[in-house]
């Protein structure tokens, strides 16, 4: 089979296709059209297969954030409040964004490359000939896996980030773990953890949808596969920050009690 040589769609066209793909995928999910074996395989990829870079980044980000925050608070003799500042910024915003960005780079790019390779070599057309819908077989399992695993990975990254903050505060500023954690607890509510889980679910849907959509719209041969994977990651990062901004505005305008 010869690779397709169609013109590459524009970024706007691909974004519109991604929105349509998201709607189609969830419609198929409601109709019960999914392959559970593929879901389990992709859950392993998104979760255990990506956990180590997520934990390392959150660990060092937590330590860096604690050091920088405590240094500024020390000028006002308020080092004991560093845990609260940590909870407000790192736990609510930074940890979910870091986790989603790493998963987007590792998993989202893989989705775009895998499906893009299938598209340019006409394996997607072969699925249609076998009366298999690519959305049911390729897109929906990846989307469900990301939506299920991102909240779990978010919580694990959050725990490791807090542990890094505890270590940094104890080593550099002689703050006891009890003091740091009590400050975190006083500022971090259960509703904040629910928001972290919600962000993980939404970011997971974004990563899977954009990665799969960019793969399905890959054309002009195998040289475009790498470009599609890169474009999918960049687009996912932009979408993550935009959605995170909208969620933050909604929470501050209408706080969750």
Beta strands, then each sheet from edge to edge (+ up, - down):
end
